[in-house]
């Protein structure tokens, strides 16, 4: 067991214990610290993936997916985004300003669109790159899996990711025009 694994398992155990104790003992600060520690755990997982350029995801007891190179780096970026989300959510809950943040994101959704776009693009890289296990087998099965199971979903994710990223950047640069083109729909939906 590597040092990375020991740190990740230790942080996940601490996070679970803090969140569980905070929930059962009705101590919100422990719950928020536990959720933040889950975020830190995700960031440590992402650091391992980005530094070593290798990540192994266990799906079942006897099945795992190993990603190498840029696909592992993309998994690391995704884990970083998830970790930042957990930390931000727990901080918003602790400061009791979650509603204000939510309403701000409804008014100016550029950050959500940009993060969603980056997440989709990273998932496209992962899908197209594929795991080591997906590249094993007979040639025609590997080619069929590449075109139908990896390339097609990857291209769809690229289109969605670039669209969300473009909309987010457009909303950041020209919020009035974004609202005029229909971006204000969320404001109408949540404020009536």
Buried (B, 14 or more C-beta within 10 A) or exposed (E): EEEBEEBBEEBBEBBBEBBEBBEEEEEBEBBBBBBBBBBBBBBBBBBBBBEBBBBBEEEEEEEEBBBBEBBBBBBBBBBBBBBBEBBBBBBBBBEEEBEEBEBEBBBBBBEBBBBBBBBBBBBBBBBBBBBBEBEEEEEEEBEEBBEEEBBEBBEEBBEBBBBBBEBBBBBBEEBEEBBEEEBBEBBEEEEE
